[in-house]
Amino acid sequence: MIVSPPGSLFSLSWQTERGTIAKYKFLPQTAPGIAEWYDRLNSLSNGVIDEEIPKILAGESQSLGAMSKKLDSGYNSLVQEAMLELMKKYNTNCAIVNSETKYSLPLLYKNKSYNFYCHNSEKL
């Protein structure tokens, strides 16, 4: 599994053959599934979902693109300790973040858009 932005990189699972925690546009179809999806999105987005729900309920709806950007912005604001907690919570040791987000974890790959970090899960 890879910790990845909730509002983008939708094909990451297919390209890497590894699961992701949650994606905004992939809404489950059962009540328990929706509750789990919501919790995961909120964790990944650093609380953005909890901030946005009152606006949505008040009729101030967001486009899919605008909400995706807000979720990813929250994700990319996660400090290293919060990312390590997500890795531990979801039993993974890899995370992909935007290239501006820097952690002191082993950097396995980077390009102009993303940094790919892996951490030995036994040391969490």
PETA-V253439 format. One record per run of one state. SS is the DSSP state (A for helix, B for strand, O for the rest). FROM is the first residue (numbers start at 1). TO is the last residue. Records with the same first field share a line. If there is no record, write none. Layout:
SS = FROM-TO + FROM-TO
This chain:
O = 1-1 + 4-11 + 17-19 + 21-30 + 45-47 + 58-63 + 77-79 + 90-93 + 99-105 + 111-113 + 119-120 + 124-124
B = 2-3 + 20-20 + 94-98 + 106-110 + 114-118
A = 12-16 + 31-44 + 48-57 + 64-76 + 80-89 + 121-123
